[in-house]
């Protein structure tokens, strides 16, 4: 399976963000004909104020972002792992991944479980829960002969989720993200590689590049990590895309060599 990770610079203009995503996906398809394209967290809107985020939220399956993902998957005949977007459900807002198959059919929807409520080492406060409700469900889907697990950004720090995805049969785990520069420079690669080694899966870390609306920077550095923990593709600090191959034979070899799933002892 060929995968492409899109590293975009979404701001608070949804129409402009969707145009950027459209151009990057088209370029990736032209360059390498991927089977699966992954977008970053909040690929269609990255505002700072709560009112703007609420206004950008979509009542799925309605909304510009949803329609964009659906028609783009159908147009190019690819699976699209739609990073994440603001989903409105009644009075609640969720940080949600929506996945479409090559015919434009929705095949998965994942609501981010762990919300980013921290004060980072540089003294900046982030309170995702001021707007976003937490999800509860472990979500996987099948594409091109592989089972793919869903996670988003801050989820990466919680190995229990990735162990659950491993138990659900995941071969690949996607991590659309908008890691801050302060945390990303020290933790992003380390955590992606750790999750890949622990779960013996390919991990697709698809990051956003550029500033938040208030000037704070995201880290980017999108990368593909193989099940041995090697970084096999990495994006530079710019808008663009990278491609890599997911290899079933190599996945089988790693799992046979160290059969972690058979050795795992579950706590009572």
C-alpha positions in Angstrom: 0.0 0.0 0.0 1.3 3.4 -1.0 0.6 6.2 1.5 1.0 10.0 1.3 1.0 12.4 4.2 -0.1 16.0 3.5 1.6 18.7 5.6 -0.5 21.8 5.3 -0.7 25.2 7.0 -4.3 25.7 7.8 -5.4 29.1 9.1 -8.8 30.6 9.9 -10.0 30.8 6.3 -11.8 27.5 5.6 -12.2 28.0 1.8 -8.4 28.8 1.4 -7.5 25.8 3.6 -9.6 23.5 1.4 -8.0 24.9 -1.7 -4.5 24.3 -0.3 -5.5 20.7 0.7 -6.9 20.1 -2.8 -3.7 21.2 -4.5 -1.5 19.2 -2.2 -3.6 16.0 -2.6 -3.6 16.5 -6.4 0.2 16.9 -6.4 0.7 13.8 -4.3 -1.5 11.7 -6.5 0.3 13.0 -9.6 3.7 12.2 -8.1 3.2 8.8 -6.6 -0.4 7.5 -7.1 -1.0 6.7 -3.4 -3.7 4.4 -2.2 -4.2 6.3 1.0 -3.8 10.0 1.7 -3.6 11.3 5.3 -4.3 14.9 6.2 -3.3 16.7 9.4 -5.4 17.6 12.4 -7.7 20.5 11.8 -6.8 20.6 8.1 -9.7 22.8 7.1 -9.8 25.3 10.0 -7.2 26.4 12.6 -8.6 29.4 14.4 -7.9 30.6 17.9 -11.2 32.0 19.3 -13.9 29.7 20.4 -16.6 31.6 18.5 -14.7 31.0 15.2 -14.3 27.4 16.0 -17.9 26.9 16.7 -18.8 28.6 13.5 -16.5 26.3 11.6 -18.0 23.2 13.1 -19.9 20.9 10.7 -23.1 18.9 11.3 -21.9 15.7 9.6 -22.6 14.5 6.9 -23.2 18.2 6.0 -20.5 20.8 5.7 -17.8 22.0 3.3 -15.0 19.9 4.7 -17.0 16.7 4.7 -18.1 17.3 1.1 -14.5 18.2 0.0 -13.2 14.9 1.4 -15.9 12.9 -0.1 -15.6 14.3 -3.6 -11.8 14.3 -3.6 -11.6 10.6 -2.6 -14.1 9.9 -5.4 -12.3 12.1 -8.0 -8.9 10.5 -7.5 -10.0 7.0 -6.6 -8.1 7.0 -3.3 -8.8 6.4 0.4 -8.6 9.7 2.3 -8.0 9.8 6.1 -9.4 13.2 6.7 -7.1 14.5 9.4 -9.6 16.0 11.7 -12.3 18.7 11.7 -14.7 20.3 14.1 -17.8 18.2 14.2 -21.1 19.6 15.7 -23.4 17.1 17.3 -26.3 18.9 19.1 -24.7 21.3 21.5 -21.4 19.3 21.6 -18.3 19.9 19.5 -15.9 17.1 18.7 -12.4 16.9 17.2 -13.2 14.3 14.6 -11.5 12.2 11.9 -13.7 11.1 8.9 -12.4 8.5 6.5 -13.6 7.9 2.9 -12.9 5.0 0.5 -12.0 5.3 -3.1 -15.7 5.6 -4.1 -16.3 8.5 -1.7 -18.1 6.4 0.9 -17.6 7.2 4.6 -16.0 4.1 6.2 -14.9 5.5 9.6 -15.5 8.3 12.0 -13.3 8.8 15.1 -13.7 11.4 17.9 -10.5 12.4 19.6 -10.5 10.8 23.1 -7.7 12.8 24.9 -8.0 16.5 25.0 -5.0 18.8 25.1 -5.4 20.7 28.4 -1.8 21.7 29.5 0.6 24.5 30.3 3.6 23.9 28.1 7.2 24.4 29.3 7.2 27.9 27.7 4.3 28.9 29.9 1.6 28.9 27.3 -1.9 27.5 28.2 -3.9 25.2 25.9 -7.4 24.2 26.9 -9.0 22.1 24.2 -11.8 21.0 26.6 -13.0 24.6 26.7 -14.7 23.8 23.4 -14.2 20.1 22.5 -16.0 17.1 24.1 -14.1 13.8 24.4 -14.8 10.7 22.3 -15.1 7.2 23.7 -14.7 4.7 20.9 -11.8 2.8 19.6 -12.0 3.0 15.8 -10.4 1.0 13.0 -11.2 0.5 9.3 -10.0 -1.7 6.5 -8.3 -0.3 3.4 -6.3 -2.0 0.6 -5.9 -5.2 2.6 -4.7 -3.5 5.9 -6.5 -2.6 9.1 -5.9 1.1 10.0 -6.3 2.5 13.5 -7.4 6.0 14.3 -5.9 8.5 16.8 -5.4 12.3 16.9 -2.5 14.4 18.2 -2.5 14.3 22.1 -3.7 10.7 21.9 -0.1 9.9 21.1 0.9 10.2 24.7 -1.5 7.5 25.9 -0.1 4.0 25.0 -3.3 2.3 26.3 -5.1 3.6 23.2 -2.5 2.2 20.9 -2.5 -1.2 22.7 -6.3 -1.3 22.2 -5.8 -0.6 18.4 -3.2 -3.4 18.3 -5.7 -5.8 19.9 -8.2 -4.7 17.3 -5.9 -5.9 14.6 -4.3 -2.6 13.4 -1.5 -2.9 10.9 -1.2 0.8 10.5 -2.0 3.6 12.9 -2.6 7.2 11.7 -1.8 10.2 13.9 -3.0 13.5 12.3 -1.6 16.2 14.6 -0.9 19.9 15.3 1.9 19.4 17.8 3.3 22.6 19.3 6.9 23.5 18.5 7.8 23.4 22.2 6.6 19.8 22.7 7.1 18.5 19.2 10.9 19.2 19.0 11.5 16.9 22.0 8.6 14.4 22.0 7.0 13.9 18.5 9.5 11.6 16.9 10.2 9.7 20.2 6.6 9.0 20.8 5.8 8.0 17.2 8.7 5.5 17.2 7.7 4.2 20.6 4.1 3.6 19.5 5.3 1.8 16.3 7.7 -0.5 18.3 5.2 -1.3 21.0 2.4 -2.1 18.6 4.5 -3.5 15.7 2.6 -1.3 13.2 3.4 1.3 10.7 2.7 4.7 12.3 1.7 7.7 10.1 2.5 10.9 11.9 0.9 13.6 9.8 1.6 17.1 11.3 0.5 20.6 10.6 3.2 23.2 9.9 3.0 27.0 10.6 1.7 29.2 13.3 -1.5 29.1 15.3 -3.7 32.1 14.9 -2.0 33.7 18.0 1.5 33.2 16.5 2.4 30.1 18.5 4.1 27.6 16.1 3.3 24.1 15.3 6.1 21.5 14.6 5.3 19.8 11.4 7.9 17.1 10.7 5.4 14.6 9.3 6.9 11.1 9.2 6.2 7.5 8.5 7.7 5.0 11.0 7.9 1.3 10.2 7.1 -1.5 12.8 10.8 -1.8 13.8 10.8 1.9 14.8 12.7 3.2 11.8 11.7 6.6 10.2 11.4 5.7 6.6 10.0 9.0 5.3 10.1 12.5 6.8 8.9 15.9 5.7 11.0 19.0 6.0 9.7 22.2 7.6 7.5 23.4 4.8 4.1 22.8 3.2 4.1 19.8 1.0 3.8 16.0 1.1 5.8 12.8 1.6 5.2 9.3 0.4 6.1 5.8 1.6 5.2 2.1 1.2 3.5 -0.1 3.8 5.0 -3.6 3.3 3.0 -6.6 4.4 6.0 -9.0 4.2 8.1 -6.7 6.4 5.2 -6.4 8.9 4.9 -10.1 9.1 8.7 -10.5 9.5 8.9 -8.1 12.4 5.9 -9.7 14.2 7.3 -13.2 13.7 10.7 -12.2 15.0 9.5 -10.7 18.3 5.9 -12.0 18.8 4.8 -9.3 21.2 1.1 -9.9 20.8 1.5 -13.6 21.8 3.6 -12.8 24.8 1.5 -10.0 26.2 0.2 -10.7 29.7 -3.0 -8.8 30.4 -3.6 -7.5 33.9 -6.5 -9.1 35.7 
